[in-house]
């Protein structure tokens, strides 16, 4: 028996309905899907194991001589075309914007000749280990139930159930279109009304076309920016406004390694850039929804801010391992939940206060809740900022005095001073003095004069790509000699084939160990730094190189290495950083320029 072929992250594409998402392999197999929410249990988990952990295949029975795929125009409707010796078909995959229940719709279209097609679906609830009970409703409709979960299959072709697989074999001729719908619903409720595939297709296409029409960006990188914005929109939980870092869990940052984390949660870390990028792109509704989610998630007294939350704002995401899943190309352990939610990460305070400050600057209402939140956050940070923390990279080693964390403490106090400038001058003065105290400490202990660079943590010489953000938050101007030295040092020490690593794992004890790829967001931060230093040719060259790492349908993962894309996919931070860099390249007041001058 031949060895199974190795999977590649770039072989997948995304479909979604704004409440959950699925990954579709280029061979026509849906291999990851959580229902009904991004962080729900998976019913298709083959991407982290094999087909028996749940998937839905749709492809010609005969040998495929050529295949290609694309998104239809500027939508999230995926079209995969298969050619055989007998003809050509297209499989059109999408998730309608949710009505009564979440659906996946697949339409098979005959384009040339006569092609025999096979649909094979294995539903495996509870992350790929639980087989459902099955009830046949009609020749082309079946129910599958397991615990709290149920799905109904409503196909245009007969369905057989054998060896725990749902199978349909049929032939399509040129001009034929066959529809296949899978709908999830709570097992204790009645079966929801089925969607009509063709009507759902038209409605979904119209939704994305109308949404993209709101985009204000029309610069030289429109294709890359629109695809990134569509991807980000797909990762926003429509009911709450929270945006997940990625729709996946445990896709490895190092082939075969143990850096496998669950990213199906909402990080606060880049909320200001998210806000500014959405506002400057014309996506004001999403910006307002994000700020609303942020206010709700961190609210409460006493203040106990954490790095990330669920899309609903829940705080508990217990980390556990799934030993029955073999991992992506054998990368174990496979983890769900994320223990980093309990870490002390001081940079979060700066992000939240800066986001609220930026929102008001852009005309959003300054509410009593926001005022109370800034007051509580700043007061809490005043008693915490001198402590060591886990840092932006969520180190699982000993807490340290990370330079970037302290820079963001400065950001928090600086923006708090701005917030209270008119309403409470005495408090404004207090936080202004505190910001200067933090800055003095960072400049004394966080800058290595021998390396002529800011370092990762006090008393260390190792570098950290997060310090590229120092001019991006306005801590120092981009032309400051210390910033210029830091950029040069990172170019020299953390560059990998033209891309930037977060840090050198052999120089920093992060409590995890093992290698990883170059970090795409950090590489885009270098683009921003170049822009602020007026190195526009360097910025454009690097930006275009980074864009070229996207897969054939324009999606980016968290990292890139010799093996291709690495980490959870698609990665919101990578796409957000692309949009922010494109806006900053294209105008004098992009996100990097605006935030850097705050």
N, C-alpha and C positions, 0 to 999 in steps of 0.2 A: 504493500500500500504506500503510495507516494506521500511525502510530507506535505502538510497544508502550506499554502503560500503565505508569506508574511504580509500582514496588513500594513497599510500606510495611511496615516491620518489624512493626508491630502486627497485620498480617494473618496472622501465623504462630502456630502452636501447637506444643507439645512433646509427643512421646511418647518413651519410653525404657525400657531394661531394667536400668539400674544399671551398665552397662558401656559403652554408647554411647547415642546419641539421634538422633532425626530431627526435622526441622521440616516441618510440614504447613500449606500455605497454605489459606486459607478456601475456595478454589475446589476443594479436594479433591486438590491435587497435592502429593506429597512432594518437596521441592526441596533437601533437605540430609540426607545420611546418610554417616557414616564407619563402616566395618566392619573389624575386629571391636571396635575400641576408640575412645574419644572422639577420640584424636589419630592414628588410622589415616588412610590415604588415603581420600578421599571417592569413593563410587560414584554418588551423586546430588549434583551441584554446581550445579544450575540457579539457585539463589538468588544465586550469584556470576557468573552469565552468562545463558544462556538454556536452553530445554528440551533442546537438543542436548548440553548438558553433563551431562545425566542427571537424570531425574525419574520419578515414577510418578503419572500422572493417573488419577482415578476419579471420574466424574460422569455425569449424564444426557446422552444424545446431543442431545436437544431443548433449547430455550431454558429456562433456569432463571428462574422468576418470583419466587422468594424463597428465601433460604437462611439458616440459622442454625447455630450450633454451641455446644457445651458439653462440659465434662468430666462423665462420669457420676458424680454425687454427689461424694465426696471421693477420687476415684481419678485415675489418669493415663490413663484410657481416653477417647479423644476421639470424640465423635459429631457428625457434620456432616449436617444435614438439607437436602435439596434438594426444592423443589416445582416441578412443571412443569404445563402444562395437562392432562397425561394422568394425573398422580398425584403421589405423594410417596415418596421413598426416604431412607434414612439410610445413611451410610458410617461404619462404626465402626472406628477405627484404634487399635492398641496394639502394644506389644512385650512378649511374655511374659517373665517373669523367667527368665533364661537357664538352659537345661538343657545339652544337648549342643552347641548352636550358637545364634548370634543370629538371631532371626526378626522379621519384620514381618508382622502379620496384619491383613487388611482384610476386614470382613464387610459385605456390602451387604444391607440389609433393606428389603423392600417394605412400605410403610405405607398406601398408598392408591392405587387404580387400577392401571394397568399402565405401567411406565416402561422404556424402552430405555436401557441403560447401556453405557458404553465404558470399558474399562481399557486404558491405553497406558503402557508401561514402556520407558524407555531407560536401560540400564545403561552407565555410562561410568566406567571405573576410572581410577586415577591422577589424581584431581581433575578429572574431566570431559573427559579427552582420549583415553582408550584404549578402543577398541571391543572387546568380547569375541568369542571364537569360540563358536558356538552348536551344541548338539547336542540334537535332539529325542528325548525318552525315550518320550513317549506324546502323545496328543492334548492333554492338559491338564498335561503336565509337561515342562519343558525345562531344560537346563543351559547356563550361560554362563561361560566361563573366560577369564581374562586374567592372564598371569604367575602370581603367587602366589595370586590371588583367584579364587573361584568362587561362583556363586549358583545355586540351584535354585528354580524357580518351580513351585509345586504348587497348581493352581487347580481350582475346581469347574466351570469353563467352559473350552472349547477355546481354545488359544492359537495365533495365527498370528504368523510372523516375517517382516517385510517392511520394507525401508529402515532396517534396524537398530533397529526398534521391535517390541516384543512387544505384540500387540493381542488383546483379547477383547471381543466385542460380544454382549450378551445382554439378555433382558427379565426383569424381576422383577414379580411380582404381589403384591398385599397378602398378607402372611404369609410370603412367601418369604425365605429367607436363603441367600446364596451366600458361600463362603469363599475367600480368596486369600492364599497364604502365600509369602513370599520368604525364603529361608534362605541365609546366607553360610557358607562353609566353606573351609579351605585347599585350594587346587587339587590338591595332591598326595595328599589323603586321600579316603576313600570318601564318597559322598553320605550326609549324616546322615539319620536317621529323621525323617520329616515330622511336624510337630505337627498335632493336630486342632483346627481353628479354634474350634469351640464349646467344647471342653474347655479350650483355652487361654484363652478369654474368661472362663470361670467361675473358673479358677485365678488369673488376673491380677486379676480383680475382688476375689476373696477375699484375695489378698496385700495389696492396698492398703487394703481395709477393716480387716483385722487390724492393719496397721501404724498407720493413723491412730487406731485405738482406743487406742493407747498414749499419745496426746498428752494432756498435763495441762492445756493452756491452754483455758479456757472463758470468756474475757472478752468484751468488747463487739466485738472485731474478730476473732472466731473464723474467719469465712470467709476473710479476708485472710491470717491466720496459717497456717491449714491449707493453703491453696493454696501459700503460700510454702514451707512445710515439705515438702510433696509435691514441689515443684520442686527444692528442695535435695536431697532424697533421690534424685531422679532424676539429679542431677549428681554423686553420690557413686559412685566406682568400687568396687563391692561387694567384689571380691577383695582390694583393698589398703586401702580406707578413705580414699583421697585424694579431694578434691572439686575438680572443675574450675571455673574462673571462669565459663566459659560453654561450650556445646557447639559454638560456631561460630568462624569466623575471618573477619576482614576485613569485617565489617559496619561501615559508616563511622560515625565520631563526628561528622562534618560532611557533609551531602549533597554528593556529588561530590568530596569532599576526599581527602586522602592519609593521614588518621589512621585507618588500617585495620590492625588487629593481630590476631594469633592468640591466643585466650584459652583454648585447650583444655588448659590446664595448671593445676597446683595452686599457688596463691600462699600464702605463709605469713603475709601481712600482717594478716589479720583472724582469725587462728587462735584467739585468746583469746575474742573475741566469739562465734565459731562454737561453741567448746566450751561457753561459759556458756549460750548460747541453746539449744543442743541439750539440755543437762542440765536447764535450767529448763522446757523443753517436754516432758520425759519421754523424749527420744530418747537414752538413755544408751548404748545399743549403738553408735550412730553417733559419739557423743562419744569413747568408748573407741577405736573404730577409727581416728578422726582422730588421736588422740594417738599411737597405735601407728604410723601412717603417718609422722607428724611425726618421731618418734624415729628411725625407720629412714632417712628421707630425709636428715636433717642429720648423721647419724652418720658417723664416720670421723675419722682423725687423720693429718695436721693438720686442724683445723677449717677448712672453706672453705664457709661458708654462702652460699647464693645466694637470690634473691628467690622463685623458684618452681622446680618440678620437674615431671616427667611423673607420671602417676598411679602408675607403677611405682617412682618415686623416681629415675629417670634424670636426669642433669645436662645433657646436651647436647640443645639444641633449635635447631639452626642455622636462621637466618632466610633465606628465599629468596622469590622472586617468581614468579608464574604468569602470564606474559604472554598465554596463550591464553584467560584468563578476563577478560571485559569489566568485571567488578566490579558491585556492587550499584548499580543506576542509574548505571553508568559510573564509580563511585568506584574509582580505581586509585592505587597498585598493589595487587593482591591478594597478600597475604603469607601464608606458612605458616612455622611456627617463630617464635621470638621472641628477638632478640638481647639484649633487656633482661635475660635470664638471667645475662649476664656482668657486669652492672653492680654497682658497690658501692652498696648500699642499707642504711645503718646501722640503720634502724628495725627491720629483720628480727630483729636480736638481741633487742631488747626483746620482740617478739612471741613468739619461741620460748621464752625463759626465763619470761615471764609465763604462757604456756600451761601449761608444765610445773608451775609454782608453783600455778596455779589448779586443775590436775588433782589434785594432792596434797591441796589444801585441800578438794576434793570427794570425798575418799576413795579416789582411784585410787592404786595401789601405787607407792611410791617405790623404784625399782629402782636397782641399782648403775649400770646404763647411764645412767639419767636423772641420777644424781649426777655421773657423769663428764662428761656432756654439758653440764650447767650450769657445771661447773668450767672446761671447755675453752672454751665460748662466752664466758663472762665474761672469762677471761684473754685471749682473742683480741681482744675488743672493747676491752680496756684499752689495747692498742697501736694501735687503729684509730680510736677515737672522735673524735679531734681532726682527722681528715682530712675534706675535703669529700666529698660523695657525690652520687648522682643523685636522691635524694629519693624520697618516697612515690609521686610521679607519674612516676617513671622518665624524667626529663628526658634528652634526647639532646643537650643543650647541654653547656657546660662544667660540671664538678662545682662545687657550692657548699656553703656551710655552712647547710643547710636547718634551720630551727628545729625542725620536727616530728621530723626525724631525731635531733637532739640530745635532744629530750624523750624519745624512745624509748630513747636511750642511758641516760638517767637511769632509765627504767623497768627496763632490763636490770640495772643495778647495784643498784637498790632491791630488786628481786625476788631477785637473787642474795644480797643481805645477808639477806633473810628466809629464803632456802633454807638458808643455813649457820648460822643463828642458834643452833641447838642443837648441831649436829655439829662446827662449826669456828668458835668465837667470834672468833678472831683474824681469819679471813678475812671473817667477817660485818662486823667493824669496818672492815676495809679497804674493802670495797665500799660500806659506808654513807658513809664519808668521800669516796669517789670519786663517789658519787651526788650528794652535796652540792656537790662541786666542779663537776660538770656543770650542776647547777641554777643555781649562781651565774653561770656563764658565759652560760647561756641568758637569765637575767634581765637581765644587763648588755648583751648584744649582740643579743638577739632581740626585745626590746621597744622599740617606738618611742613615746617619751613624747609627741611631738607628735601622732601619730595615736591615741594612747592604745590601742595594740593591739600584739599580737605580729604579726610580719611573716613573710614567706615565708623569708627567709634573712638572715644577718648583714649589716649594712650596707646593706640595701635598705628600700624603703618599700612595695613591693607586698605584697598580702595573699595568704593561702593558707588555703583552707577546712579543711585538715588541722589547723590550730591550734584548731579547734572541739573536737578530741579531747583537748586539754590537761586539762580537768577529768575527762574520761572515763577517763583512765589514772591519775588521782590526783596529777598533777604539782602542781596548785594546786586549791583548792576552787572550786566553781562560782560562789560569791558573792564571790570575790576581785575587787577593782576592776579588775585587769588582765584578768581573764577576761571580766568584764562589758563592758569596753571593746572587747575583741576581738570578742565576739558582736555588739555594736552596729556596729562597723566593717564586719564581714562582711555584716550585714544591709543596710548602706548601699551598699557597693561591689561585692559579688559577687552580690547578689540579681538574678535575672532572672525577672520575672513571678511572683514568689513562691517561686522555687526558687533553689538555691545553685549557682553555678559553682565549679569547683575553684580557679580563679585566672583572672585576666584575661590571655589570651594576648598581648595587645598590651603588657602591662606586664612580662611575664616571658619571657625567651628560653629556650625549651624545646628548641630544635634541630629542631623539626618544623614549626612555623608553621601558620597557618590557624586558623579558629574551631572551636568545638565547642558542644554543648548544655550545659544545666544538669546537674550530676552528682547522680543520685538518692541515692546513699549519703551524700554530703555534706549533702544536705537532711535526711536522716534523722538525721544527727549533730546538726544544729541542733535537731531535736525532742528528742534526748537532752539537749542543753544546756539547753533550756527546762525539761525535767523536773527536772533537777538544780537549776535556779534557781527552782523552784516556780512557773513560769509555765505552769501546766497548761492553761489555756484556749488560749494560743498554741500549745502543744505539740499539743493535740488538733486544732486547726484546721489546722495545717500537716500533721500526720500524715494526716488524712483527704483533704487536697488531694493529697498524694503518692500515696496509695492509688488515687485517681481517675485517675492517669496510666496505670495498668495497662490492658492491652487487654481485650477482651470476655471472655476466659477467665482473667483475673487474672494475666497474666505481665508482668514488668518487664524493660526493657532497662537498659543502663548509664546512658544519658542521655535527656533529653527536650528538644525544641526546638519551634519554631513548626511544623516539618514533622511532628511526632509523636515517636515513640520513635527513639532513635539508639544506635548501638554494638552490640556483640555481645549475643546474645539466646538465651534468657533469662539474665540476669546474676545469678550467685550472690550477689555482694556486695550488690546492691540488695535481693534477697529476704531475705538475712541481716539487713541493716540494718532492714528492715521488722519482722522478728520481734523483734529486740532492742528496738526502740523500742516495739512493742506491749507487750512484757513489762514494760518500765520504766514505761510509762504505767499499767499495770494493778496494779502492786504496789510496795511500798516497797523491795524488794530485787531489782529487775530487773538485767540485765547492766550497765547504765550505773551504777546505784547500787553494785553489788557491786564492779565493777572500780575505780570512782572512789574507793572507800574502802580499797582494798588497801594 
